Amino acid sequence: MYKLVSIQEHIKWQEILDALDIQDIYYTTQYFLSALKLDPGEAYLFYFQCADGEVAYPFIKRKVNEEQPHCFDIATPFGYGGPVLNIRSDSASLVENFRKEFIDFCKKEQIIAEFIRFHPSKENAEFFKGYMQLLPLYETYSIDLKKWQSPSVIEKEFSSEVEFRKLGTVRHMFEFLVLYYSNARRREEADSYYFFTNDYFEALVSTLGPNLHLFGAYIEEKLVSACYVLAMGKTIHFHLEGNLPEGEKHQADRKLLAKVAEWGLDNYYEEFHLGGSLDSDLGDAKRAIANMPVSTFFIGKCIHEQQLYDRFISLDDEDIIRRYRNI
């Protein structure tokens, strides 16, 4: 048995998350509302229930192209997600029954392909390795804030020239954008599938409200490094960052992560999920302060109608990785 809940049915959506004890910002309607600015479509939560347990799976349903208005694919929004299981007895049976029901749903809705950004912290990709192709992208890093202490090497490197502040998410948004776009140009990420427009950031601020936080590092009153983080329940997620060359010179991004961790500890959060990075410097910074085992970020690919997929989408693995790699 399944229910399909639209994003307009906020209360029903949240009731399902509460029933499965999902306290993760990436699964909420608030986050999906901002994500739709990047990936236009219709957001739904597919809720499946049987004797073996329950599954909650939010996604965005998208038109394949304007020439085929009745042909769709589905995807996890920018960030992490995928099906979350509440297992009562047999996990294998639960997944098998869920996938059978979901594939029937896809056929009925003319959904020809499915792309999932599995959640590294939840390790939910493992349940679906027999049902779709899994593409491993990179390792992600986390801090157990209950056991965390700022590494001495970072403490020693803190420069009196660098000042760290918690910033207003609205007031300082455009300052952040200067850093973010400068960063993207220097790292030649302009060909990313996602282009983070001002509309996206405005939606992020307006929909997430107190669950969104902005931190910055200043040198002589100039913002040189900043990052947005998402916080809900017991977890903080690193979301987006920007740096100027002078900030990189002082390793401001690395020190900023440590300051966010300190803030999280002071505010009773238990985990800071740093994510991963295709940029070696940022990846090194995250690796340096992480104190939990690494988790792998997987993209899942499942083709439901091969002929239509080959005709209208036909992405090879490299295209899929570029499109769904979270940069």
VEXLUMLUM-702192 format. One record per residue (C-alpha): x, z, y; residue in three letters. Coordinates in steps of 0.2 Angstrom, whole numbers, plus 5000, padded with zeros to 4 digits. Each point is the difference from the previous one (the first is absolute). Layout:
XZYALA...
end
This chain:
500050005000MET500649965017TYR499650015019LYS500649895014LEU500150105016VAL500249905016SER501150075015ILE498450025010GLN499550134987GLU501250135006HIS499250154993ILE499849934983LYS501849945000TRP500650175005GLN499050094987GLU500849904987ILE501850045006LEU499550185001ASP499350004982ALA501749934994LEU501050115012ASP500849865008ILE500750065016GLN501149855005ASP499849915016ILE500249834992TYR498450024991TYR498950045015THR498849905010THR500950045015GLN501649924994TYR499149854993PHE499249975017LEU501749995008SER500749894986ALA498649875002LEU500849965016LYS501549934990LEU499149944985ASP498249945005PRO498750014987GLY498750124993GLU500650174994ALA499250084984TYR500250154989LEU499749964981PHE499550164991TYR500049994981PHE499450144989GLN499950024981CYS500250144987ALA501949995001ASP500150035019GLY499849925017GLU501049875010VAL499949975019ALA500749845006TYR499949955018PRO500549825005PHE499749865013ILE499049854995LYS500749845009ARG499449825001LYS501349894992VAL499849875014ASN498749935011GLU499749854990GLU499550114985GLN498950145008PRO499350064983HIS501750024992CYS501050165003PHE501550104995ASP500250195002ILE501550115006ALA500650175004THR500250025019PRO501850025007PHE500750164994GLY499650074982TYR498550024989GLY499249934984GLY498950084988PRO500050194998VAL499550074983LEU499150174997ASN500350014981ILE498950114989ARG500549954983SER500949834995ASP500949915015SER500349844990ALA498149994996SER499650045018LEU501149865007VAL499449884987GLU498250035004ASN500350005019PHE501049834999ARG498649924990LYS498750055012GLU501049955015PHE500549834993ILE498149974997ASP499750055018PHE501449885006CYS499249854991LYS498350045007LYS500750015017GLU501149854999GLN501550105002ILE501449894993ILE501650115003ALA500450185002GLU501650085009PHE500350184999ILE501350115010ARG500150144987PHE500450175007HIS501750064996PRO499650185002SER498549994988LYS501049894988GLU498349914996ASN500949844996ALA500550064983GLU498150004994PHE499849825003PHE501649924993LYS499049924985GLY498749935012TYR501049915014MET501749945005GLN501050145009LEU501349955012LEU501250145004PRO500649995018LEU501050155005TYR500350194998GLU499150125011THR500550175006TYR499250175003SER500350175006ILE499350164992ASP499850105016LEU499850164990LYS501849984994LYS500749905015TRP501550055012GLN500749885012SER501649934992PRO501550085009SER500849835003VAL498549965011ILE500050175009GLU501849975004LYS499749835006GLU498650055012PHE500649955017SER499650095016SER499749835008GLU498549974988VAL498450095004GLU498550004988PHE498250015005ARG498350004992LYS499149865011LEU498249965004GLY499449864988THR499049925014VAL501150045015ARG501649944992HIS499349864990MET500749865011PHE501750085001GLU500050004981PHE499549814999LEU501549955011VAL501150084987LEU499049934985TYR500049825006TYR501850015005SER500450074982ASN499049864992ALA500949875009ARG501750064997ARG499750024981ARG499249835000GLU498450064992GLU498949895011ALA499649904985ASP499150154992SER498349974994TYR499450145012TYR500249995019PHE499650175007PHE499049955016THR499550125014ASN498249994992ASP500750084984TYR500950145009PHE498450045011GLU498950004984ALA501350114991LEU499950135015VAL498249995002SER499550014981THR501350134994LEU499950125014GLY500850174996PRO500749924983ASN501249895010LEU501650075008HIS501449935010LEU501850065001PHE501449945012GLY501850025003ALA500749995018TYR501749975008ILE500050035019GLU498149995000GLU500049834992LYS499049994983LEU501249934988VAL499250034983SER498250044995ALA498950014985CYS498150014996TYR499550114985VAL498450034992LEU499550174994ALA498550064989MET499850144988GLY501750064994LYS501049845003THR500849915015ILE500349814998HIS501449915010PHE499149855007HIS500949895013LEU501650025010GLU500949925014GLY501850025007ASN501149935014LEU501949974996PRO500550155010GLU498950114988GLY500849924985GLU501750045007LYS499550195000HIS499149994984GLN498550055009ALA498849944986ASP500850104987ARG499950165011LYS498249965005LEU499550004981LEU500850184999ALA499050055015LYS498449944993VAL500350094984ALA500350165010GLU498449975009TRP499149984983GLY500750164993LEU499550095016ASP498249934998ASN499850054981TYR500249824993TYR500849994983GLU500649834998GLU500749875012PHE499949834992HIS501449895008LEU499649844991GLY501449884997GLY500849865010SER500749824998LEU501150055015ASP501650084993SER500350125014ASP498350075000LEU500050014981GLY501650095001ASP499350125013ALA498550044989LYS501050024984ARG501250125009ALA498650135004ILE498949984985ALA500050144987ASN498749934987MET500249884986PRO499849825006VAL498449904997SER499949814998THR498849905011PHE499149874989PHE498949855005ILE498749964987GLY499449824998LYS498549954990CYS499349825000ILE498150004995HIS499749815002GLU501749914997GLN499449825005GLN499250055016LEU501550115004TYR501249864997ASP499049895011ARG499750125015PHE501350135000ILE501449974987SER501350135006LEU501650014990ASP500850184998ASP501149985015GLU498549965011ASP499050154993ILE501550115004ILE500249945017ARG498150015004ARG499850184992TYR501650095002ARG499550125014ASN501149945014ILE
end
